[in-house]
Amino acid sequence: NAGVTQTPKFRVLKTGQSMTLLCAQDMNHEYMYWYRQDPGMGLRLIHYSVGEGTTAKGEVPDGYNVSRLKKQNFLLGLESAAPSQTSVYFCASKGTSWDTEAFFGQGTRLTVV
Amino acid sequence: GQSLEQPSEVTAVEGAIVQINCTYQTSGFYGLSWYQQHDGGAPTFLSYNALDGLEETGRFSSFLSRSDSYGYLLLQELQMKDSASYFCGGLNTNAGKSTFGDGTTLTVKP
């Protein structure tokens, strides 16, 4: 039972490069979220999705784009990476909006140099 | 929006009891959740309070007072493996989003 899987686990980018982070869940969940976590700080919501084909902005959406073409996958894109985007990125999912438990992936550690 | 405040660090000894407080200011608040995160790992769900009062799950308990905009996580019989960061999260009625505090790093000493 895989749960929520993120790829890649680690990545180093040069400033200006682009990349896509993939989040896949096998629990048939409707709701998916992308967070970033900076040292000593909590999780800040970047973008989220309430179902296949839908996306919405969270707290800190600038510099990121997302897509949810398939229910099980939620992609986070960085079009032109900046050092300020160095962070650990977590994906989470849950079945319904009132579910109290969100399931998190293991994170992607991204460094932009 | 929501904002949640919790202490940045707490230290306790093995076998002791520790309480991690969380105060919040929020609109559209549905309930308060708690997550544990070991260094380098994923946050994992511990507890949730929708109603005022105490919820107990083994060695962990969580409390909520809506009138005081306050909650806490209580960890009993501390073990070394409890050393981790603990986050409180306000669950929002809008799309089931959670807003998290900055986390409390718990260090358990022998």
Contacts between the chains, C-beta under 8 A, distances in Angstrom:
chain1	res1	chain2	res2	distance
A	31	B	95	6.9
A	31	B	96	5.6
A	33	B	97	7.1
A	40	B	8	7.4
A	40	B	102	6.9
A	40	B	103	7.7
A	41	B	102	5.2
A	41	B	103	7.4
A	42	B	4	7.9
A	42	B	87	5.8
A	42	B	100	3.9
A	42	B	101	5.4
A	42	B	102	4.5
A	42	B	103	5.4
A	43	B	43	7.1
A	43	B	87	7.1
A	43	B	98	7.9
A	43	B	100	4.6
A	44	B	100	7.8
A	45	B	97	6.1
A	45	B	98	7.8
A	45	B	99	7.3
A	48	B	95	6.2
A	48	B	97	6.3
A	50	B	95	5.3
A	56	B	95	6.9
A	58	B	97	7.2
A	59	B	99	7.8
A	90	B	42	6.7
A	90	B	43	7.0
A	92	B	43	7.9
A	94	B	96	6.4
A	96	B	96	7.0
A	97	B	93	7.6
A	97	B	95	5.7
A	97	B	96	3.3
A	98	B	30	7.3
A	98	B	96	6.4
A	99	B	96	6.7
A	100	B	31	6.6
A	100	B	33	6.0
A	100	B	45	7.7
A	100	B	48	3.9
A	100	B	50	7.5
A	100	B	91	6.6
A	101	B	33	7.7
A	101	B	45	4.2
A	101	B	48	7.1
A	102	B	45	6.9
A	102	B	98	6.6
A	103	B	45	7.8
A	104	B	42	4.2
A	104	B	43	4.9
A	104	B	44	7.2
A	105	B	42	6.2
A	106	B	41	7.1
A	106	B	42	5.1
A	107	B	40	7.9
A	107	B	41	7.8
A	107	B	42	6.0
